[in-house]
Amino acid sequence: MLVIRAAQPDDVGTILKLIRALAEYEHEPQAALATEEDLLRDGFSVDPKFRCLIAEWDGAPVGFALYFYNYSTWKGRPGIYLEDLFVWPEYRGKGIGKALLLYLARTAVAENCGRYEWQVLDWNTPAIEFYEGLGAKRMKEWLPMRVEGNALLELAKKS
């Protein structure tokens, strides 16, 4: 039986394991630097920077969706950005990932969000086809941009 629930502070160990498993799946295990302390501070404080859903199958945590709110100046409404979605491989094919996506879609509608967005790696054909089957469209004209690490430190110093 599938249950989707809001993550609680005592879930940070589980969330971190799922994040690391996702990083492994995406061929970048060394990139998952978050700690339990980071997740506790940033997800479960007075001013949380993210929210998280836990998917449980027969009472065991088997997946998660980590998201946060953004804002569309053009739409004049908030949006939901899905940062990470992961289900343990042995539980795939049971509708868990789809249930997490639908849960967030309902949340976006209930909260009058104008958008619900996420990214997918260009080599992840099964996920791309799955998302497109749900009605998602590729944003070909928009390219993700990122500044991090030393480049971010240097950018912050510019005048």
Residue pairs with C-beta under 8 A, 6 or more apart in sequence:
1 57
1 58
2 55
2 56
2 57
2 94
2 95
2 96
2 99
3 55
3 56
3 59
4 53
4 54
4 55
4 56
4 99
4 100
4 103
5 53
5 54
5 56
6 51
6 52
6 53
6 54
7 15
7 43
7 51
7 52
7 53
7 54
7 64
8 44
9 40
9 44
11 52
11 54
11 61
12 36
12 39
12 40
12 43
12 44
13 36
14 54
14 61
14 64
15 39
15 43
15 52
15 54
15 64
15 66
16 34
16 35
16 36
16 39
18 61
18 63
18 64
18 84
18 86
18 88
19 32
19 34
19 66
19 84
19 86
20 29
20 32
21 86
21 88
22 32
22 84
22 86
23 29
23 30
23 31
23 32
25 86
26 121
42 48
42 49
42 50
43 49
43 50
43 51
43 52
49 68
50 66
50 67
50 68
50 83
51 66
51 67
51 68
52 64
52 65
52 66
52 67
53 64
53 65
53 66
53 67
53 100
53 103
53 104
54 61
54 63
54 64
55 61
55 62
55 63
55 64
55 65
55 87
55 96
55 99
55 100
56 62
57 91
57 94
57 96
62 87
62 88
62 91
62 96
63 85
63 86
63 87
63 88
63 91
63 96
63 97
63 100
64 84
64 85
64 86
64 100
65 82
65 84
65 85
65 100
65 101
65 103
65 104
66 82
66 83
66 84
66 85
67 80
67 81
67 82
67 83
67 104
68 80
68 81
68 83
69 78
69 79
69 80
69 81
69 113
70 78
70 79
70 80
70 81
70 115
70 117
71 77
71 78
71 79
72 78
72 79
72 114
72 115
75 114
75 115
76 114
77 112
77 113
77 114
77 115
78 111
78 112
78 113
78 114
79 108
79 113
79 114
79 115
79 116
79 117
80 104
80 107
80 108
80 111
80 113
80 115
80 116
80 117
81 117
81 118
82 101
82 104
82 116
82 117
82 118
83 118
85 97
85 100
85 101
85 118
87 96
87 97
87 100
97 130
98 130
98 134
101 134
104 116
105 116
107 113
108 115
108 116
118 131
119 144
120 127
120 128
120 131
121 127
122 128
128 138
132 138
147 155
